[in-house]
Amino acid sequence: MSSVKTKIILLLTAFIANNAFALEITNYSVRYSGAVHNVTVAFDDLGKSAVVRCVIRKKAIIKNKGKPVGMAEDVIKGVGTIVIFIEGGITEDTEVECLELK
């Protein structure tokens, strides 16, 4: 039984360690008729530096993810803003998703 407890503790520790440097979108703004999207992201640990990719999607009508319309990636050091340009803009509602590239 202690083997199962040990495995559970190890899994929980790994999960917590993996999310210790979580990435959060702190601001998302759209300008110029949807042509410029500013996405500010921050790591919990401001000393962390990593490549981050953000994808702009049309807002989904149902629970599935909407169609991607723009993407950019950049090195973020603690906190930073990724600017995504969409040629011609987009007038529909959008949402953003960002993730750290390993």
Protein Blocks (a to p, Z undefined) as FASTA:
>chain_A
ZZmmmmmmmmmmmmmmmmmmcccdfbdcdeehhlaccdddddfblmbccddddddddddf
blbdcddfbdcddddehiacdddddehiaabdcdddddddZZ
